[in-house]
Amino acid sequence: MDFSRRQLLGSALATAGATVFARPALAAGGSSMLFKKARAELERLGDTVVHRDIVGIADFSNPSRLRRFYLLDMVSGRASSLLVAHGRGSDPSHLGWVQRFSNEPDSNATSAGAYLTGNYYTGKHGRSMRLRGLDEGNSNAQVRAIVVHGAWYVSPDIIRQHGKLGRSEGCFAFAEADLDQVLARLGPGKLLLAGKL
């Protein structure tokens, strides 16, 4: 089943009040560093990134219990932060921290680098968005089926119970309550960055 950007925007607006506009995982001045990184990557990638108004950044230098995924509004300068899970292959002991990145198929690890967001689709994880890796460190993203999707193991309740989020198989997994916002704001043709910033 396919769904439209209009449906996503409507859902995101309905849940917008639940989103916290904050930088809890950022030290003082961290937000400006993220915007600087986003601008540098947009310049490096040139016309590859069609829509440049919103950039997503996953800062995996932070533990999974913190809101470490940022939606940067490049026009207004505002940033919102969300929970995001990393791959089990990046954290084999399940400590809640990314210990390594991998681009290898079947590694179940998170890959570092720049991604171009792709089409929406409905798959085994429900509503999802395809990603294309743009760097050597994530060039196998499509082969590995690394996508954006929602997951039950990403929520404040999971953090309260376990002190960390669950792990994906390398995908960018978000709380089900946040997924509509992520899909609506970070639509096709935009930049998503992942790494330890």
C-alpha positions as CSV (number, residue, x, y, z in Angstrom):
1,M,0.0,0.0,0.0
2,D,1.4,3.4,-1.0
3,F,0.5,6.6,0.8
4,S,0.9,10.3,-0.2
5,R,2.9,13.1,1.2
6,R,-0.4,14.9,1.9
7,Q,-1.5,12.0,4.2
8,L,1.8,12.1,6.0
9,L,1.7,15.8,6.5
10,G,-1.8,15.6,7.9
11,S,-0.7,12.9,10.4
12,A,2.4,14.8,11.4
13,L,0.4,18.0,12.1
14,A,-2.0,16.1,14.2
15,T,0.9,14.8,16.4
16,A,3.2,17.9,16.2
17,G,2.3,19.0,19.8
18,A,3.8,15.8,21.1
19,T,7.3,16.6,19.7
20,V,9.8,18.3,21.9
21,F,11.9,21.0,20.2
22,A,15.0,20.6,22.2
23,R,18.7,19.6,22.1
24,P,19.1,17.3,25.1
25,A,22.0,15.4,23.6
26,L,23.8,18.6,22.4
27,A,26.3,20.5,24.4
28,A,26.3,24.3,24.3
29,G,26.9,25.3,20.7
30,G,26.2,21.8,19.4
31,S,23.2,23.0,17.3
32,S,25.3,25.4,15.3
33,M,27.9,22.6,14.7
34,L,25.1,20.4,13.3
35,F,23.9,23.2,11.0
36,K,27.5,23.8,9.9
37,K,28.0,20.1,9.1
38,A,24.7,20.0,7.2
39,R,25.6,23.0,5.1
40,A,29.1,21.5,4.3
41,E,27.5,18.2,3.2
42,L,24.9,19.9,1.1
43,E,27.6,21.9,-0.7
44,R,29.7,18.7,-1.1
45,L,26.8,16.8,-2.6
46,G,25.6,19.6,-4.9
47,D,22.6,18.8,-7.1
48,T,22.4,15.2,-5.8
49,V,20.2,16.6,-2.9
50,V,17.1,18.0,-4.6
51,H,15.3,19.3,-1.5
52,R,17.5,21.2,0.9
53,D,15.1,22.7,3.4
54,I,15.3,19.9,6.0
55,V,18.3,17.8,6.8
56,G,18.3,14.8,9.1
57,I,21.3,14.0,11.2
58,A,21.8,10.9,13.4
59,D,24.6,11.6,15.9
60,F,25.7,8.2,17.0
61,S,28.3,9.6,19.4
62,N,25.5,9.7,21.9
63,P,23.8,6.7,23.6
64,S,20.5,5.4,22.4
65,R,18.7,6.7,25.5
66,L,19.2,10.3,24.3
67,R,17.4,12.1,21.5
68,R,20.2,11.9,19.0
69,F,18.4,12.3,15.7
70,Y,18.0,15.9,14.6
71,L,15.6,17.3,12.0
72,L,17.3,20.6,11.0
73,D,15.2,23.3,9.3
74,M,17.8,25.0,7.1
75,V,15.5,27.9,6.5
76,S,14.4,28.9,10.0
77,G,17.4,27.5,11.9
78,R,15.3,25.4,14.2
79,A,16.1,21.9,15.2
80,S,13.9,19.1,16.7
81,S,15.4,16.0,18.3
82,L,14.0,12.5,18.3
83,L,15.0,9.0,19.5
84,V,16.5,6.7,16.9
85,A,17.8,3.1,17.2
86,H,21.1,1.8,15.8
87,G,21.9,-1.6,14.3
88,R,22.6,-4.7,16.5
89,G,25.8,-5.3,14.6
90,S,27.1,-1.9,15.7
91,D,26.5,-2.8,19.4
92,P,26.8,-6.6,19.7
93,S,26.9,-6.5,23.5
94,H,23.8,-4.2,23.6
95,L,25.4,-1.5,25.7
96,G,23.3,1.2,24.1
97,W,26.2,2.8,22.2
98,V,27.4,2.4,18.6
99,Q,30.8,0.7,18.8
100,R,31.4,0.3,15.1
101,F,29.9,1.0,11.7
102,S,29.8,-1.4,8.8
103,N,28.7,-1.4,5.2
104,E,28.9,-5.2,4.8
105,P,25.7,-7.1,3.9
106,D,24.4,-9.2,6.7
107,S,26.3,-7.2,9.3
108,N,23.1,-5.8,10.9
109,A,25.2,-2.8,11.6
110,T,24.5,0.9,11.2
111,S,26.5,2.5,8.3
112,A,28.0,6.0,8.5
113,G,27.8,8.6,5.8
114,A,25.4,10.7,3.7
115,Y,22.1,9.2,2.5
116,L,19.6,10.5,0.0
117,T,16.0,9.8,1.1
118,G,13.9,7.9,-1.4
119,N,10.3,6.8,-1.9
120,Y,7.8,5.9,0.7
121,Y,6.5,2.3,0.8
122,T,4.7,-0.1,3.1
123,G,6.7,-3.2,4.0
124,K,7.3,-5.7,6.8
125,H,7.8,-2.7,9.3
126,G,4.8,-0.8,8.0
127,R,5.2,2.6,6.5
128,S,8.8,3.2,5.6
129,M,11.2,5.2,3.4
130,R,14.0,4.0,1.2
131,L,17.5,5.3,1.5
132,R,20.4,5.5,-1.0
133,G,23.9,5.6,0.4
134,L,26.1,8.3,-1.1
135,D,29.5,7.5,0.4
136,E,31.9,4.6,0.5
137,G,30.9,3.8,4.1
138,N,27.2,3.3,3.2
139,S,27.1,2.5,-0.5
140,N,25.4,-0.9,0.2
141,A,22.4,0.7,1.8
142,Q,20.0,-0.4,-0.9
143,V,21.4,-3.9,-1.2
144,R,21.1,-4.2,2.6
145,A,17.6,-2.7,2.6
146,I,18.6,0.0,5.1
147,V,15.5,2.2,5.4
148,V,13.6,4.6,7.8
149,H,10.8,2.8,9.7
150,G,9.0,2.7,13.0
151,A,9.6,0.2,15.7
152,W,8.0,-0.9,19.0
153,Y,11.5,-1.0,20.6
154,V,12.0,2.7,20.2
155,S,10.1,4.6,22.9
156,P,10.5,6.4,26.3
157,D,9.0,3.3,28.0
158,I,11.7,1.1,26.6
159,I,14.3,3.5,28.0
160,R,12.6,3.6,31.4
161,Q,12.5,-0.3,31.5
162,H,16.0,-1.0,30.1
163,G,18.0,2.2,30.1
164,K,18.5,2.1,26.3
165,L,16.6,1.4,23.1
166,G,16.3,-1.9,21.3
167,R,18.4,-2.4,18.2
168,S,17.5,-2.6,14.5
169,E,19.2,-4.6,11.8
170,G,21.0,-1.5,10.6
171,C,17.9,0.6,9.7
172,F,17.0,4.0,11.2
173,A,14.2,2.9,13.5
174,F,12.0,5.6,15.1
175,A,9.3,5.6,17.7
176,E,5.9,4.8,16.1
177,A,4.6,8.1,17.5
178,D,7.4,10.0,15.7
179,L,7.3,8.2,12.4
180,D,4.7,10.4,10.7
181,Q,6.7,13.5,11.5
182,V,9.9,12.0,10.2
183,L,8.4,10.8,7.0
184,A,6.6,14.1,6.4
185,R,9.4,16.4,7.1
186,L,12.3,14.3,5.7
187,G,10.5,13.4,2.5
188,P,12.1,12.0,-0.7
189,G,15.1,13.8,-2.2
190,K,16.5,15.1,1.1
191,L,19.8,14.5,3.0
192,L,20.2,12.2,6.0
193,L,23.6,12.1,7.7
194,A,24.8,9.4,10.1
195,G,28.0,9.2,12.1
196,K,29.7,10.1,15.3
197,L,29.7,13.9,15.2
